[in-house]
Amino acid sequence: MLRATDKNVNIPLVSVVIITRDREKELHRCIKSILNNTYKNIEIIIFDNSCNLSGEITQDFLSSLKCKCNIKYIKSSPKGFAEMRQIAINNSKGRIIMSIDDDCVAEKDAIAHIVRRFISDEKIGILGGQIINVGFKGEEEFKGRGRIGINGKYEVVRDPKDAEVFGSGNMSIRREAFDEVGGYDLFFSGGLEEADLTLRIKMKDYKVIYEPSVKVTHFHSLFRFKHKWRNLNVLRIYLFFKHYMPDNIIGWYKFFKSELSMLAEDINKLLPKLRLTPRGKKDLIHITRSKQSCLIYLKVFYNVCLGLLKVIIARIIIPYLIYKAYKVRNS
């Protein structure tokens, strides 16, 4: 195994990039796992877009650490994920960029395995590692690995060997490949930025591989990153046109047929939330005695209306997304 103490081996600098928000305890645990790695030629870049005093707690924590590696802390107002990652990478110097989430813990030899694989094959552009999700239910148990399906829809895969795209929790990038494609597309402010980056790097004939020896444990956190106005359908459709633009009538027919089906599916998922249970109906009838139930229903009604508005807007602006994707493809 490649170690930083080996004298006759090329030892590249690895930039470990962590995006964080209001999860100082998880972040500190993550940083400790990176510093405890056997590979020592690293720097840590932390982008913190928290809205509270957690930044001061983290800076005090970083000051208390006794480590020789460079740790750069960037505190900024909330931005989209793609822009946060781009700023963090712009402030890094490593030939290899390791992305890890603040609620993750890396095993002690994870970085050494990353370096070993990148050195072994110069055509590896992106390396996805094994991510063990703890405390997640349903499909979220397989977070961090997926593929692009119909009309750009992201699909989670159970077997990481079937993954085409890896998430920020355990994904490493060759700097040369990242710079060659111009980094992240900042239009992806709240999702699919890794998918877009991966597809563009593959277009440059770099490999995207899965390496199970790079292990990271991802712990479920009560505090989750939220972007209320994020429209995943807009991002999905833009991703589709950017990379899979139909080139004939049959292709366009298939797209619109699938999109209408997906629109109906989105609406059918939202409308049942408005149905009241017998208890809820009774509470609304006796509104003066059940004000809390009424407020809960109004909140649900608001969220459903917002959801319907977003799924409709995504389809209305399809001509704009086609135009934007066309300009990017031909730039």
C-alpha positions in Angstrom: 0.0 0.0 0.0 1.2 3.5 -0.9 2.1 5.5 2.2 3.4 9.1 2.6 6.5 7.7 4.2 7.5 5.7 1.1 10.6 7.5 -0.3 10.7 6.1 -3.8 7.1 6.7 -4.8 5.5 9.8 -6.3 3.5 11.3 -3.4 1.0 13.8 -4.8 -0.8 16.3 -2.6 -4.4 15.4 -2.0 -6.9 18.2 -1.4 -9.8 17.0 0.9 -12.8 19.2 0.2 -15.7 19.3 2.8 -18.9 21.4 2.4 -20.6 22.0 5.8 -23.6 23.8 7.3 -24.6 23.9 10.9 -23.2 20.4 11.7 -20.1 21.3 13.7 -20.0 18.0 15.7 -20.3 15.9 12.6 -17.7 18.1 10.8 -15.2 17.8 13.6 -15.6 14.0 13.6 -15.0 14.0 9.8 -11.9 16.1 10.1 -10.5 13.9 12.7 -10.9 10.8 10.5 -9.1 12.6 7.7 -6.2 13.6 10.0 -6.0 10.0 11.3 -5.4 8.7 7.8 -2.1 6.9 7.1 -1.5 9.2 4.1 -0.2 12.5 5.3 0.5 14.7 2.3 -2.9 16.3 2.4 -4.6 19.7 2.8 -8.2 20.2 4.0 -10.5 22.8 2.5 -13.6 23.5 4.4 -16.4 25.6 2.9 -18.9 26.6 5.7 -22.2 28.3 4.7 -23.8 28.1 8.1 -26.1 30.8 9.3 -25.4 30.5 13.0 -22.4 30.6 15.4 -21.2 27.1 14.4 -18.4 28.8 12.4 -16.8 30.2 15.6 -17.0 26.8 17.3 -15.3 25.2 14.2 -12.6 27.8 14.1 -11.8 27.2 17.8 -11.7 23.5 17.1 -9.3 23.9 14.1 -7.0 26.1 16.3 -6.8 23.4 18.9 -5.6 20.8 16.4 -2.0 19.8 16.3 -1.4 18.9 12.7 1.2 19.7 10.1 -1.2 19.8 7.1 -2.7 23.0 5.8 -6.3 23.6 6.7 -8.1 26.3 4.9 -11.5 27.5 6.3 -13.8 29.4 4.1 -16.9 31.0 5.6 -19.5 32.5 3.2 -23.2 33.2 2.8 -25.4 30.3 1.5 -24.7 29.4 -2.2 -25.6 26.6 -4.4 -23.8 23.3 -4.0 -22.0 23.5 -7.3 -20.7 27.0 -6.5 -19.6 26.0 -3.0 -17.6 23.1 -4.3 -16.1 25.2 -7.1 -14.9 27.8 -4.7 -13.5 25.2 -2.4 -11.6 23.5 -5.2 -10.4 26.9 -6.6 -8.7 27.4 -3.2 -7.0 24.0 -3.2 -3.7 23.0 -4.7 -3.8 19.2 -4.8 -3.3 17.0 -7.9 -6.1 14.8 -6.5 -9.3 16.2 -5.0 -11.1 14.0 -2.5 -14.7 15.0 -1.8 -16.3 13.9 1.5 -19.4 15.1 3.3 -19.3 16.6 6.8 -21.4 13.7 8.2 -19.0 11.1 6.9 -16.0 9.3 8.4 -13.2 8.0 6.3 -11.3 4.8 7.2 -7.7 5.3 8.0 -6.3 4.0 4.7 -9.0 5.6 2.4 -6.7 8.3 1.1 -3.8 6.0 0.5 -6.1 3.7 -1.6 -7.2 6.8 -3.6 -3.7 7.8 -4.4 -2.7 4.3 -5.3 -5.4 3.9 -7.9 -4.9 7.3 -9.5 -1.2 6.7 -9.8 -1.8 3.2 -11.3 -3.8 4.6 -14.3 -3.4 8.1 -15.6 -6.7 7.8 -17.5 -8.8 7.6 -14.3 -10.7 10.9 -14.0 -13.1 10.1 -11.2 -13.0 7.5 -8.5 -16.0 6.5 -6.5 -15.5 4.6 -3.2 -17.5 2.4 -1.0 -20.0 4.4 1.1 -21.7 2.7 4.1 -24.9 4.5 4.9 -25.9 4.2 8.6 -29.4 5.1 9.8 -31.0 5.6 6.4 -34.2 3.9 5.2 -35.6 2.9 1.9 -33.6 3.9 -1.2 -31.6 6.3 0.9 -29.8 3.2 2.2 -28.0 3.2 -1.1 -27.2 7.0 -1.3 -24.0 8.0 -3.0 -24.2 5.9 -6.1 -26.6 6.0 -9.1 -27.1 6.3 -12.8 -28.9 8.5 -15.3 -32.2 7.1 -16.6 -35.0 8.3 -18.7 -35.1 12.0 -19.5 -32.1 12.6 -17.2 -33.7 11.1 -14.1 -31.3 10.1 -11.4 -31.7 6.5 -10.2 -30.2 5.0 -7.1 -28.5 1.6 -7.7 -28.1 -1.0 -5.1 -24.8 -2.5 -6.4 -22.1 0.2 -6.6 -20.5 -1.8 -9.5 -23.5 -0.7 -11.6 -23.1 3.0 -10.7 -22.3 5.6 -13.3 -22.3 8.5 -10.9 -20.9 8.8 -7.4 -22.0 11.4 -4.8 -19.9 13.9 -2.9 -19.8 11.7 0.2 -17.0 9.6 -1.3 -15.8 10.8 -4.7 -12.3 11.7 -5.8 -11.3 13.7 -8.9 -8.1 14.0 -10.9 -7.3 17.8 -11.0 -6.2 17.6 -14.6 -9.5 16.2 -15.7 -11.5 18.7 -13.5 -9.6 21.7 -15.0 -9.9 20.3 -18.6 -13.7 20.4 -18.4 -13.8 23.8 -16.7 -15.1 22.6 -13.3 -18.7 22.6 -12.2 -21.6 23.9 -14.2 -23.0 26.5 -11.7 -26.5 26.1 -13.1 -26.8 22.9 -11.0 -27.3 24.9 -7.7 -28.9 22.1 -5.8 -28.3 18.7 -7.3 -27.0 16.7 -10.2 -23.7 18.7 -10.3 -21.7 15.5 -9.8 -23.6 13.7 -12.5 -23.0 16.6 -15.0 -19.3 16.8 -14.0 -18.9 13.0 -14.4 -20.5 12.9 -17.9 -18.3 15.8 -19.1 -15.1 14.1 -17.8 -16.1 10.9 -19.5 -16.5 12.8 -22.7 -12.8 13.7 -22.5 -12.0 9.9 -22.5 -11.3 9.7 -18.8 -12.4 6.6 -16.8 -15.0 6.7 -14.0 -14.3 3.7 -11.7 -15.5 2.2 -8.5 -12.9 1.3 -5.9 -14.3 -0.7 -2.9 -11.1 -0.3 -0.8 -11.8 3.4 -0.4 -14.3 3.1 2.5 -16.3 5.9 4.1 -19.2 5.6 6.6 -22.1 8.0 6.2 -24.1 8.7 9.3 -27.7 9.9 9.1 -28.1 13.4 10.6 -31.2 15.0 11.9 -30.2 18.2 10.3 -30.3 17.9 6.5 -29.3 20.4 3.9 -32.5 21.9 2.5 -33.2 24.1 -0.5 -36.9 24.9 -0.5 -37.0 26.4 -3.9 -34.8 23.8 -5.6 -36.5 22.4 -8.7 -35.0 19.0 -9.4 -37.1 18.6 -12.6 -35.5 21.7 -14.1 -32.1 20.4 -13.3 -32.9 17.0 -14.6 -34.3 18.2 -17.9 -31.4 20.6 -18.4 -29.0 17.7 -17.8 -30.8 15.6 -20.3 -30.7 18.2 -23.1 -27.1 19.0 -22.3 -25.9 15.4 -22.7 -28.7 13.5 -24.5 -30.3 16.0 -26.8 -32.5 14.1 -29.3 -31.3 14.3 -32.9 -34.4 13.0 -34.7 -38.2 13.1 -34.6 -38.4 9.7 -32.9 -36.1 10.9 -30.1 -38.2 14.0 -29.5 -41.4 12.0 -29.5 -40.0 9.6 -26.9 -38.8 12.5 -24.7 -42.2 14.3 -24.7 -44.1 11.0 -24.2 -42.0 10.1 -21.2 -42.1 13.7 -19.9 -45.9 13.7 -19.9 -46.0 10.4 -18.1 -43.5 11.7 -15.5 -45.6 14.9 -15.1 -48.7 12.8 -14.3 -46.7 10.7 -11.9 -45.4 13.9 -10.1 -49.0 15.2 -9.7 -50.3 11.9 -8.5 -47.7 11.8 -5.8 -48.7 15.2 -4.5 -52.5 15.2 -4.6 -53.0 12.3 -2.1 -51.3 14.5 0.6 -54.4 16.7 0.6 -56.7 13.9 1.6 -57.7 14.2 5.2 -58.1 11.3 7.6 -61.5 11.0 9.3 -59.9 12.5 12.4 -58.6 15.4 10.3 -62.0 16.1 8.8 -63.5 16.1 12.2 -60.9 18.6 13.4 -61.6 20.9 10.5 -65.3 20.8 11.2 -64.7 21.8 14.8 -62.0 24.4 13.8 -62.4 26.5 16.9 -61.5 23.5 19.1 -58.8 22.2 16.8 -56.8 25.1 15.5 -53.6 23.2 15.5 -54.9 20.6 13.0 -56.2 23.3 10.8 -52.8 25.0 10.7 -51.1 21.6 9.9 -53.5 21.1 7.0 -52.9 24.6 5.7 -49.1 23.9 5.8 -49.6 20.7 3.8 -51.8 22.5 1.4 -49.1 25.2 0.9 -46.4 22.6 0.3 -48.6 20.7 -2.2 -49.4 23.9 -4.1 -45.7 24.8 -4.1 -44.8 21.3 -5.4 -47.4 21.5 -8.1 -46.1 24.9 -9.2 -42.6 23.6 -9.4 -43.4 20.5 -11.5 -45.5 22.6 -13.9 -42.9 25.4 -14.2 -40.2 22.8 -15.1 -42.3 21.7 -18.1 -43.3 25.3 -19.2 -39.7 26.4 -19.4 -38.5 23.4 -21.5 -37.9 25.7 -24.6 -35.6 27.8 -22.4 -33.7 24.7 -21.1 -33.3 23.5 -24.7 -31.9 26.9 -25.7 -29.5 27.0 -22.7 -28.3 23.4 -23.2 -27.8 24.1 -26.9 -25.6 27.1 -26.2 -23.5 25.1 -23.8 -23.1 22.2 -26.1 -21.9 24.5 -28.9 -19.7 26.8 -26.8 
